[in-house]
Amino acid sequence: KAGPAATKWAKGACENCGARSHKTKECMERPRKVGAKHTNQDLKPDEVITELVFDYDGKRDRWNGYDAAQHIKLMDEADKIEELRKAKKTEQLDKNFMTEPDAS
């Protein structure tokens, strides 16, 4: 998510892209030839950073954020790809078998 974009570079913002949510060393954009600090053009919006507050157990929960439905969807997609790969392989083997002459 992105917040509102600034119209002018602000002190303390990233010198490369102009976002106030990180510094120049942490910027994920490619380095510009002339940074946003000097040009005031194409300033990127600030990233919205949400901090989740967990209790003692919540911080140590391995399965925090796990979505079983997403895993099932991923496995279904992998199964479809595997079936297509097998079908292509058998089709190729049948084609090769039909075109090879008998070696008698």
MARNU-596396 format. One record per residue: residue number from 1; x, y, z of N, C-alpha, C, CB in turn. Coordinates in pm, whole numbers, plus 32768, in hexadecimal, padded with zeros to 4 digits. Glycine has a CB too. Layout:
n/neast/nnorth/nup/caeast/canorth/caup/ceast/cnorth/cup/cbeast/cbnorth/cbup
NUM/X/Y/Z/X/Y/Z/X/Y/Z/X/Y/Z .
...
***
This chain:
n/neast/nnorth/nup/caeast/canorth/caup/ceast/cnorth/cup/cbeast/cbnorth/cbup
1/8054/7F89/8000/8000/8000/8000/8057/807B/8000/7FA1/8001/8079 .
2/8022/80E6/7FCC/806C/8163/7FC7/8016/81D3/7FFE/8099/8182/7F38 .
3/8056/822D/8045/8012/82A2/807A/8016/8312/8014/8050/82CF/80FF .
4/7FF5/838B/803F/7FF6/83FC/7FE1/8085/8422/7FBA/7FAF/8475/801E .
5/8096/844B/7F3F/811A/8473/7F0E/8131/8506/7F30/8127/845B/7E75 .
6/81AC/8525/7F51/81D0/85AF/7F6F/81E1/85FC/7EEE/8250/85B5/7FC5 .
7/81D9/8681/7EF7/81ED/86D5/7E82/8278/8713/7E82/8184/8743/7E7C .
8/82B9/8714/7EF6/833E/874D/7F02/838F/86F6/7F61/8339/87E2/7F35 .
9/8410/86E7/7F46/8465/8693/7F9B/846C/86CE/8027/84F2/8686/7F5E .
10/845E/867A/808C/8460/86A5/8116/84DF/8673/815B/83E3/8674/8161 .
11/8511/86C0/81B9/8588/8699/8203/856B/8617/824E/85B6/8709/8265 .
12/85C8/85B8/8246/85B6/8538/8288/857B/84CD/822D/855E/8548/82FE .
13/8552/84F5/81B4/8519/8495/8155/858B/8451/8109/84B6/84DA/80F2 .
14/8569/83EA/80BE/85CA/83A3/806C/85FF/8401/8000/858B/8323/802D .
15/8681/840A/7FF5/86BC/8463/7F92/86AC/842E/7F04/874F/8479/7FB1 .
16/8693/83AC/7EF7/8686/836F/7E73/85F9/837F/7E3B/86AA/82DC/7E79 .
17/8592/8358/7E88/8509/8359/7E52/84AD/83BF/7E94/84CC/82D0/7E60 .
18/84D1/83F3/7F07/8481/845A/7F48/841A/8427/7FAC/843B/84A8/7EE2 .
19/840F/83A6/7FBF/83B0/8370/8020/83E4/8388/80AD/8397/82D7/8008 .
20/8389/83A7/8109/83B1/83C4/8192/83B2/8348/81EB/8356/842B/81CE .
21/838D/82D6/81B4/8382/825E/8207/8405/8210/8211/8317/8204/81D1 .
22/846D/823A/81C7/84EE/81F6/81D1/855D/8257/81AA/84F1/8177/8175 .
23/85D8/822D/81C5/864D/827F/81A3/868A/824D/8120/86B7/827B/8216 .
24/86F0/8294/80F1/872E/8276/8070/8769/81E9/806D/879B/82DC/8050 .
25/87A9/81BE/80DA/87E6/8139/80DD/8780/80CA/80D5/8838/8129/815B .
26/8706/80E4/8101/869E/807D/8104/8644/8082/8089/864A/808B/8181 .
27/8660/80DC/802B/860A/80F0/7FB7/8610/8077/7F59/8632/8170/7F6B .
28/859B/8046/7F2E/8592/7FD2/7ED6/858E/7FF9/7E42/8518/7F80/7EF9 .
29/8584/807A/7E24/8586/80A7/7D99/8615/80AB/7D68/8543/8133/7D8B .
30/8626/80A3/7CE4/86AE/80AB/7CB1/86E2/8138/7CC8/86B3/8085/7C1A .
31/8764/8144/7CDE/879C/81C9/7CF7/8789/8225/7C7E/8830/81BE/7D1B .
32/8759/829B/7C98/8744/82FD/7C2C/87C6/8346/7C10/86D5/8361/7C51 .
33/87D2/8375/7B95/8848/83C2/7B70/884E/8443/7BC2/8848/83E2/7AD8 .
34/87DC/8488/7BC9/87CE/84FE/7C1E/8758/84E1/7C79/87B9/8584/7BC9 .
35/876F/84DC/7CFA/8709/84B3/7D59/8695/8513/7D65/8746/84A0/7DDD .
36/862C/84E6/7DA8/85B5/8537/7DBC/85D3/85AF/7E14/8546/84E2/7DFA .
37/8639/85A5/7E66/865F/8615/7EBC/8682/868F/7E69/86D5/85EE/7F16 .
38/86C1/867A/7DF7/86F1/86E9/7DA5/868E/8712/7D38/8774/86C5/7D67 .
39/8639/86B5/7D0B/85E0/86D5/7C9A/8551/86F6/7CC3/85DE/8662/7C3B .
40/8523/86C0/7D34/8497/86CF/7D60/8434/869B/7CF8/8478/8762/7D7E .
41/845E/863A/7CA8/8407/8601/7C41/83F0/856D/7C5E/8444/8614/7BB5 .
42/837B/853D/7C3B/8356/84B0/7C49/8370/847D/7CD6/83A2/845C/7BE4 .
43/833E/84C5/7D39/834C/849A/7DC4/82ED/8425/7DDD/8330/850F/7E27 .
44/831F/83BD/7E19/82D0/8346/7E33/8280/8357/7EB4/832A/82C9/7E3B .
45/820B/8316/7EBB/81BB/8321/7F36/81FA/82D1/7FA8/812C/82F0/7F1C .
46/81D5/82F7/8021/8207/82B1/8097/81C2/822A/80A1/81F0/8304/8117 .
47/820F/81C4/80C7/81D3/8140/80DD/8189/8144/8162/8240/80CF/80DB .
48/8114/8106/8163/80C7/80FE/81DE/80FA/8086/822B/802E/80F4/81C2 .
49/8132/809F/82A0/816B/8035/82F2/810B/801C/8366/81FB/805A/8325 .
50/80D6/7FA3/836B/807C/7F80/83D9/80C7/7F28/843B/7FFC/7F39/83A5 .
51/80C5/7F4F/84B6/8108/7F00/851D/809F/7EAE/8566/8158/7F5A/8580 .
52/80B3/7E2D/8567/8056/7DD5/85AB/8088/7DC0/8639/8048/7D4D/8560 .
53/802E/7DCC/8698/8053/7DBC/8724/8026/7D31/8750/8013/7E2B/877E .
54/8088/7CE1/8779/806C/7C59/87A6/808D/7C4C/8839/80BB/7BF2/8753 .
55/804C/7BEA/8879/8071/7BCC/8903/80E9/7B6D/8901/7FF7/7B8D/8951 .
56/810E/7B3A/8974/8184/7AE5/8980/817A/7A6B/8924/8196/7AB7/8A11 .
57/8108/7A28/8925/80F7/79B0/88D2/80E9/79D4/883E/807C/7961/88FF .
58/80AB/7A44/8820/8096/7A6C/8796/8118/7A84/874C/8041/7AE7/8791 .
59/817C/7ABB/8793/81FD/7AD4/8753/8246/7A54/8733/8253/7B2C/87AC .
60/822C/79EB/877E/8275/796E/876D/8225/7905/871F/829B/7937/87F4 .
61/81B2/792C/86EC/815C/78D0/86A3/8192/78BA/8616/80CA/7905/869C .
62/81BE/783E/85F9/81F6/781E/8575/8190/7827/8507/8233/7795/8576 .
63/8115/780A/8526/80AE/7801/84C0/8062/7884/84AF/804D/7792/84E2 .
64/8095/78EF/84E8/8055/7972/84DB/8056/799C/8448/809D/79DC/8533 .
65/7FE2/79BB/8412/7FD8/79E5/8387/7FC7/7971/8326/8050/7A33/8362 .
66/7FC5/78F6/8357/7FB3/7883/82FF/7F23/787D/82D0/7FDB/7800/8347 .
67/7F11/786B/824E/7E8D/7861/8214/7E81/77DA/81CD/7E72/78D8/81B1 .
68/7E32/7780/8206/7E24/76F9/81CF/7DE4/76FD/8143/7DD0/76A2/822C .
69/7D89/775A/812D/7D47/7763/80AA/7DAD/7786/803E/7CD5/77CC/80AD .
70/7E0A/77DD/805D/7E70/7803/7FFC/7ECA/778B/7FDE/7EC4/787A/8030 .
71/7EE9/773C/8043/7F3C/76C5/802E/7EF5/7660/7FD5/7F61/7685/80B5 .
72/7E75/764D/7FEC/7E27/75EF/7F9B/7E24/761E/7F09/7D96/75E1/7FD2 .
73/7E12/76A0/7EF4/7E11/76D9/7E6D/7E98/76C1/7E2A/7DF0/776F/7E71 .
74/7F04/76D5/7E74/7F8B/76C1/7E3F/7FA2/762F/7E19/7FF4/76EE/7EA5 .
75/7F74/75D2/7E6D/7F85/7544/7E52/7F32/7519/7DD9/7F5E/74F1/7ECE .
76/7EB8/754F/7DCC/7E65/7530/7D57/7EA9/755D/7CD7/7DDB/7572/7D64 .
77/7EE4/75D3/7CDB/7F2A/7607/7C65/7FA2/75AF/7C44/7F58/7698/7C7E .
78/7FEB/7583/7CA9/805F/752C/7C92/8032/74A6/7C58/80AC/7516/7D16 .
79/7FC1/7471/7C86/7F8D/73F3/7C51/7F66/7401/7BBD/7F13/73C4/7CA4 .
80/7F29/7472/7B9A/7F03/7489/7B0E/7F80/7490/7AB6/7EB0/750B/7B01 .
81/7FE6/74D3/7AE5/8062/74DE/7A99/80A1/7455/7A87/80C5/753E/7ADF .
82/809F/7404/7AF1/80D7/737E/7AEB/808C/7327/7A87/80D4/733C/7B76 .
83/8006/7332/7A87/7FB5/72E4/7A27/7FD4/730D/7997/7F1F/72F6/7A45 .
84/7FDF/7390/797F/8000/73C0/78F9/808B/7390/78CE/7FF9/7459/78F4 .
85/80E9/7390/792B/8170/7363/790C/816F/72CE/78E7/81CE/737C/7983 .
86/8125/727E/7933/811C/71EF/7917/80D8/71D6/7891/80D1/71A7/7986 .
87/806E/7220/7873/8027/7210/77F4/8082/7233/7780/7FA8/7267/77F1 .
88/80CE/729D/778D/812B/72C5/7723/8197/725C/7710/816A/734E/7743 .
89/81C8/7224/777E/8231/71BE/7777/81FD/7140/7731/8264/719B/7804 .
90/8183/7113/7755/814C/709B/7715/8130/70B4/7681/80CA/706E/775D .
91/8101/712C/7661/80E8/714F/75D5/816B/714D/7585/80A6/71D9/75CB .
92/81D4/7180/75C1/8256/7182/757C/828C/70F4/756C/82BB/71D9/75CB .
93/827A/70A0/75D2/82A8/7015/75C8/825A/6FCA/755D/829A/6FCE/7650 .
94/81D6/6FDF/7557/8185/6F9F/74F0/81B1/6FCB/7466/80F0/6FBE/7505 .
95/81CC/704B/7456/81F7/7081/73D6/827E/7043/73AD/8202/711A/73DD .
96/82DB/703A/740B/835E/6FFF/73EE/8352/6F6A/73CF/83BD/7015/7463 .
97/82FA/6F25/7414/82E7/6E97/7400/82AD/6E7A/7376/828C/6E5D/746C .
98/8252/6ECF/7349/8213/6EBD/72C6/8271/6EDD/7252/8198/6F12/72BC .
99/82CD/6F38/7266/8325/6F62/71F8/83A3/6F11/71EC/8349/6FF2/7209 .
100/83C8/6EC5/7255/8444/6E76/724E/8431/6DFD/71F3/8470/6E48/72DC .
101/8490/6DE1/719A/8485/6D68/7147/84AC/6CED/719A/84DF/6D73/70C7 .
102/847A/6C79/716E/849D/6BFD/71B3/8530/6BDB/7197/843F/6B88/7187 .
103/8574/6BB2/71FD/8603/6B91/71EE/8612/6AF9/71E7/8657/6BCC/7265 .
104/85CD/6AB6/7189/85D8/6A25/7180/8634/69F7/7114/8553/69EA/716A .
***
